[in-house]
């Protein structure tokens, strides 16, 4: 169970807030469940004959399904981790510049990964590529593990040269890439990829969090500002001279969800506020209801759409995430019902490996020309396979973790 004790950063550091000491098992469980659901719904993407509520809704449907909530949960848990990450660096003696370097380097890594991955999915000319796109992808994933990998070795020189080689491999892969018809183009951001979108939202939200210095009221104002920014970019006829200032609308939209996660962490774990546990739950409920009410008011102007990242979608999903975390916190950290969390612990401990591993599997199978039997791509068979595959990936991640293999940004 989480100990709600005071823990302050060193006096020399730019204190942002005081968080409850210890590790919140409910946050780890939320992260693990999110990644398990992500593998499940991604595998269902190629399954036919199942309910539409297990598929992503069309862009103009004004509706959302279960898969449409998974990515927001991903963003929300990123936001929940931000205060803990900042406090941990400050507690280790880091200063403001150290925190900024960490934020920028992590965001940059996510954006780079996202751009490479989205270019492996679209925009390439297979005939012009000097090697199959599947092999290109596998070499990129190898480079990722070379640069950001965690290995069971104490040879610092080896790790340094491995990282240098990984960066060099990424540069070579970028130079080998051929995009556009006839191979006349190069790599492009496209829609940044999932990891790229998370990287941008993480960067902006971290800066907002530091600006707010742990004040929930300021973070709420910044969340509202993100909504207003998206609305202005989408609805106003802006002159070309200032239109470029509103070119970050999707990132502002996703930042709404990340900021909601940060606010949720501060509601439950900020010990600078002498609130009772009951009051924290009341505040969380009020926050969830306020998000849902705002989404309802905005829906006539911005119909629900994951593809367009509309405010109604962002705020509804953020409200769901606040409610879900409150339930997990009550169940796990307060009531102590945490045995089942071991099932998702590997995904929680190695989320990036859990995310990337299915893409590695797809690239290998495609390169070898292997496909699943039709019975596993339709109806109940497809559902059972997706559930088994998600469990299998988590098991493989646990095996890699036992061997000391992971990724750390």
C-alpha positions in Angstrom: 0.0 0.0 0.0 1.1 3.5 -0.7 2.4 5.5 2.3 1.1 9.0 2.3 4.2 10.5 3.9 5.9 13.8 3.1 8.8 13.8 0.8 10.5 17.0 -0.3 13.1 17.6 -2.9 16.5 19.1 -1.8 16.3 22.7 -0.8 18.7 23.7 -3.5 16.4 22.2 -6.2 13.5 24.1 -7.7 10.7 22.3 -5.7 7.6 21.7 -7.7 5.4 19.7 -5.2 5.6 17.1 -2.5 4.4 13.6 -3.5 3.5 10.7 -1.4 6.4 8.5 -0.7 6.6 5.0 -2.1 5.3 3.5 -5.3 1.6 3.6 -6.1 0.8 0.0 -7.2 -2.4 1.4 -8.8 -0.4 3.5 -11.3 1.6 0.5 -12.3 -1.6 -1.6 -12.7 -3.2 1.1 -14.8 -0.1 1.2 -17.0 0.0 -2.6 -17.3 -3.7 -2.8 -18.1 -3.4 -0.1 -20.8 -0.5 -1.8 -22.6 -2.3 -5.2 -22.4 -5.4 -3.6 -23.9 -3.2 -1.9 -26.6 -1.8 -5.2 -27.8 -5.3 -6.8 -27.7 -7.0 -4.0 -29.8 -4.1 -3.7 -32.2 -4.3 -7.4 -33.0 -8.1 -7.1 -33.5 -7.4 -4.5 -36.2 -7.0 -7.3 -38.7 -9.9 -9.4 -37.4 -13.3 -9.4 -39.3 -16.7 -10.5 -38.1 -16.6 -8.8 -34.7 -18.7 -6.1 -33.1 -17.9 -2.5 -34.3 -17.3 -1.6 -30.7 -14.0 -3.5 -30.8 -12.9 -1.5 -33.8 -11.8 2.1 -34.1 -14.7 4.3 -35.1 -14.6 6.2 -38.4 -13.4 9.8 -38.2 -16.8 11.4 -38.7 -18.9 8.9 -36.6 -19.4 11.2 -33.5 -18.8 8.1 -31.4 -16.0 6.2 -29.7 -15.4 2.5 -29.1 -13.2 0.6 -26.6 -10.1 0.8 -28.9 -10.6 4.6 -29.1 -10.0 4.9 -25.3 -6.7 2.9 -25.3 -4.5 5.6 -26.7 -5.9 8.3 -24.4 -5.2 5.9 -21.5 -1.7 5.7 -22.8 -1.5 9.5 -22.7 -3.1 9.8 -19.3 -0.6 7.4 -17.7 2.2 9.5 -19.2 0.7 12.5 -17.5 0.4 10.7 -14.2 4.1 9.8 -14.3 5.3 13.3 -15.0 5.2 14.6 -11.3 6.9 11.5 -10.0 9.6 11.6 -12.7 10.4 15.3 -12.0 10.4 14.8 -8.3 12.7 11.8 -8.6 15.3 13.8 -10.5 15.1 16.6 -8.1 15.5 14.2 -5.1 18.6 12.8 -6.8 20.2 16.3 -6.7 19.3 17.4 -10.2 18.7 21.1 -11.0 16.3 22.8 -13.4 18.7 22.3 -16.3 19.0 18.6 -15.5 15.2 18.2 -15.6 15.0 20.1 -18.9 17.7 17.9 -20.5 15.8 14.8 -19.4 12.5 16.1 -20.8 14.0 17.1 -24.1 16.0 14.0 -24.6 13.0 11.7 -23.7 10.6 13.7 -26.0 13.2 13.7 -28.8 13.7 9.9 -28.5 9.9 9.3 -28.7 9.5 11.6 -31.7 12.4 9.9 -33.5 10.9 6.5 -32.9 7.5 7.6 -34.0 8.7 9.2 -37.2 10.7 6.0 -38.2 7.8 3.8 -37.3 5.2 5.8 -39.3 7.5 5.8 -42.3 7.7 2.0 -42.1 3.9 1.9 -42.4 3.3 4.5 -45.1 4.9 6.8 -47.6 7.6 4.4 -48.8 8.1 3.1 -52.4 8.8 -0.6 -52.0 10.3 -0.9 -55.5 12.7 1.9 -54.9 13.8 0.8 -51.4 17.2 -0.9 -51.5 16.0 -3.5 -49.0 12.6 -4.8 -48.0 10.7 -2.4 -45.7 10.3 -5.3 -43.2 14.1 -5.7 -43.0 14.5 -1.9 -42.8 12.1 -1.9 -39.8 13.8 -4.8 -38.0 17.2 -3.0 -38.4 15.5 0.1 -36.9 14.2 -1.8 -33.9 17.7 -3.3 -33.5 19.1 0.3 -33.5 16.6 1.3 -30.9 17.8 -1.4 -28.5 21.4 -0.4 -29.3 20.8 3.2 -28.4 18.3 3.0 -25.5 18.7 -0.6 -24.5 19.3 -1.8 -20.9 21.7 -4.8 -20.9 23.0 -7.0 -18.2 26.6 -5.8 -18.5 28.8 -3.4 -16.5 31.1 -2.7 -19.5 30.6 1.1 -19.9 32.9 1.3 -22.9 30.9 -1.5 -24.7 27.6 0.3 -24.0 29.0 3.6 -25.2 30.2 2.1 -28.5 26.9 0.2 -28.9 25.0 3.4 -28.6 27.2 5.1 -31.1 26.7 2.2 -33.5 23.0 2.4 -33.0 22.9 6.1 -33.9 25.0 5.4 -36.9 22.6 2.6 -38.0 19.6 5.0 -37.7 21.4 7.5 -39.9 22.2 4.9 -42.5 18.6 3.6 -42.5 17.3 7.2 -42.9 19.7 7.6 -45.9 18.5 4.4 -47.4 14.8 5.3 -47.2 12.9 6.0 -50.4 9.6 7.7 -50.3 7.0 9.1 -52.7 6.4 7.5 -56.1 9.6 6.5 -57.8 11.6 6.9 -54.6 12.0 10.7 -55.2 11.0 11.6 -51.6 12.5 11.0 -48.2 11.2 10.3 -44.7 8.4 12.7 -43.6 6.6 13.2 -40.2 3.2 12.3 -41.7 1.1 12.1 -38.5 4.2 11.5 -36.3 3.2 8.0 -35.3 1.8 7.0 -31.9 5.1 7.4 -30.1 5.7 10.7 -31.9 2.4 12.1 -30.8 3.1 11.0 -27.2 6.5 12.6 -27.4 5.1 16.0 -28.4 2.3 15.8 -25.8 4.8 14.7 -23.1 7.1 17.7 -24.0 4.4 20.3 -23.9 2.8 18.9 -20.7 6.1 18.7 -18.9 6.8 22.3 -19.6 3.3 23.3 -18.5 3.8 21.2 -15.3 7.0 23.0 -14.5 5.4 26.4 -15.3 2.5 25.5 -12.9 4.9 24.4 -10.1 2.4 21.8 -8.9 -0.5 24.2 -8.7 -3.6 22.3 -9.8 -5.5 25.6 -10.5 -2.8 26.7 -13.0 -2.7 23.2 -14.7 -6.5 23.4 -15.0 -6.2 26.8 -16.7 -3.5 25.4 -19.0 -5.8 22.5 -19.9 -8.5 25.0 -20.8 -6.0 27.0 -22.8 -5.2 23.8 -24.8 -8.9 23.4 -25.6 -9.1 27.1 -26.6 -6.0 26.7 -28.8 -7.5 23.7 -30.6 -10.8 25.5 -31.1 -9.1 28.6 -32.5 -7.0 26.5 -34.9 -10.1 24.6 -36.1 -12.8 27.2 -36.2 -11.2 30.6 -36.8 -10.4 32.0 -40.2 -6.8 33.0 -39.3 -4.7 35.2 -41.5 -1.6 33.4 -43.0 0.7 35.7 -41.0 -0.3 34.1 -37.7 -1.8 30.8 -38.9 1.5 29.0 -38.3 1.2 29.9 -34.6 -1.8 27.5 -34.4 -0.2 24.6 -36.3 0.2 22.5 -33.1 -3.5 21.8 -32.6 -3.3 18.0 -32.5 -0.5 18.2 -29.9 -2.5 20.7 -27.9 -5.4 18.2 -28.0 -3.4 15.3 -26.8 -1.8 17.5 -24.1 -5.3 17.9 -22.6 -5.3 14.2 -21.7 -1.7 14.3 -20.4 -2.5 17.3 -18.3 -5.6 15.5 -16.9 -3.3 12.7 -15.8 -0.9 15.1 -14.1 -3.8 16.7 -12.3 -5.1 13.3 -11.2 -1.7 12.5 -9.7 -1.6 15.8 -7.8 -5.2 15.2 -6.5 -4.3 11.8 -5.0 -0.6 12.1 -4.1 0.4 15.8 -3.5 1.1 15.9 0.2 1.6 19.7 0.2 -2.2 19.7 0.5 -3.5 18.5 3.9 -6.5 16.8 2.4 -8.1 13.7 3.8 -8.4 10.6 1.6 -12.2 11.1 1.3 -11.7 14.7 0.1 -9.2 13.5 -2.5 -11.8 11.1 -3.9 -14.4 13.8 -3.9 -12.1 16.1 -5.8 -11.3 13.4 -8.3 -15.0 12.7 -8.9 -15.7 16.4 -9.3 -12.8 16.6 -11.8 -14.1 13.7 -13.8 -17.6 15.2 -13.9 -16.3 18.6 -14.9 -14.3 17.0 -17.8 -17.4 15.1 -18.9 -19.6 18.2 -18.6 -17.1 20.2 -20.7 -17.0 17.4 -23.3 -20.8 17.4 -23.5 -21.0 21.2 -24.0 -18.3 21.1 -26.7 -19.7 18.1 -28.5 -22.1 20.0 -30.8 -19.2 22.1 -32.1 -16.6 19.3 -32.0 -18.2 15.8 -32.5 -16.4 12.9 -30.9 -13.5 11.8 -33.1 -10.2 10.0 -32.2 -8.9 10.7 -35.7 -9.4 14.4 -35.4 -8.5 14.5 -31.7 -11.5 16.7 -30.9 -11.9 18.2 -27.5 -15.0 16.2 -26.8 -13.1 12.9 -27.4 -10.1 14.2 -25.3 -12.2 15.3 -22.4 -14.6 12.3 -22.3 -11.7 9.9 -22.4 -9.8 11.9 -19.7 -12.9 11.7 -17.5 -13.1 7.9 -18.0 -9.4 7.6 -17.1 -9.8 9.6 -13.9 -12.8 7.4 -12.9 -10.9 4.2 -13.7 -7.8 5.2 -11.8 -9.9 6.2 -8.8 -11.4 2.6 -8.8 -8.0 1.0 -9.2 -6.6 3.2 -6.4 -9.4 2.2 -4.0 -9.1 -1.5 -5.0 -5.3 -1.8 -4.9 -3.7 0.8 -2.7 -6.4 1.2 -0.2 -8.1 -2.2 0.0 -4.9 -4.2 -0.8 -6.4 -6.4 -3.6 -3.3 -6.4 -5.6 -2.4 -10.1 -6.3 -3.9 -9.9 -9.8 -1.6 -7.0 -10.8 1.2 -9.5 -11.1 -0.4 -10.6 -14.4 0.3 -7.2 -15.9 3.4 -6.3 -14.0 5.8 -7.0 -16.9 4.0 -4.6 -19.2 4.0 -2.0 -16.5 7.7 -2.4 -15.8 8.7 -2.4 -19.5 6.0 -0.5 -21.4 8.2 0.5 -24.4 9.4 -3.0 -25.0 5.8 -4.2 -24.7 4.7 -1.6 -27.3 7.5 -2.4 -29.8 7.6 -6.1 -29.6 4.4 -6.8 -31.6 5.8 -4.6 -34.4 8.9 -6.7 -34.4 6.8 -9.9 -34.6 4.8 -8.4 -37.6 8.0 -7.5 -39.4 9.5 -10.9 -39.0 6.3 -12.7 -40.1 5.9 -10.5 -43.1 9.6 -10.9 -44.1 9.2 -14.7 -43.9 5.9 -14.5 -45.8 4.0 -16.1 -43.0 0.3 -15.4 -42.2 -2.1 -16.5 -39.5 -4.8 -19.1 -40.5 -8.1 -17.5 -41.5 -9.8 -19.0 -38.5 -7.7 -16.8 -36.3 -8.6 -13.6 -38.2 -12.4 -13.9 -38.0 -15.1 -13.8 -35.3 -14.7 -15.7 -32.0 -11.4 -17.3 -33.2 -10.0 -13.9 -33.8 -11.0 -12.6 -30.4 -9.5 -15.6 -28.6 -6.3 -15.3 -30.6 -6.0 -11.6 -29.8 -6.4 -12.3 -26.1 -3.9 -15.2 -26.2 -1.4 -13.1 -28.2 -1.6 -10.2 -25.7 -0.9 -12.6 -22.9 2.0 -14.1 -24.9 3.6 -10.8 -25.5 3.5 -9.9 -21.8 5.0 -13.3 -21.0 7.9 -12.7 -23.5 8.4 -9.2 -22.0 8.7 -10.8 -18.5 11.2 -13.3 -19.9 13.3 -10.5 -21.4 13.1 -8.6 -18.1 14.4 -11.6 -16.2 17.4 -11.6 -18.6 18.0 -7.9 -17.9 16.9 -6.7 -21.3 14.8 -3.6 -21.5 14.6 0.0 -22.8 15.1 3.2 -20.9 14.7 6.7 -22.2 
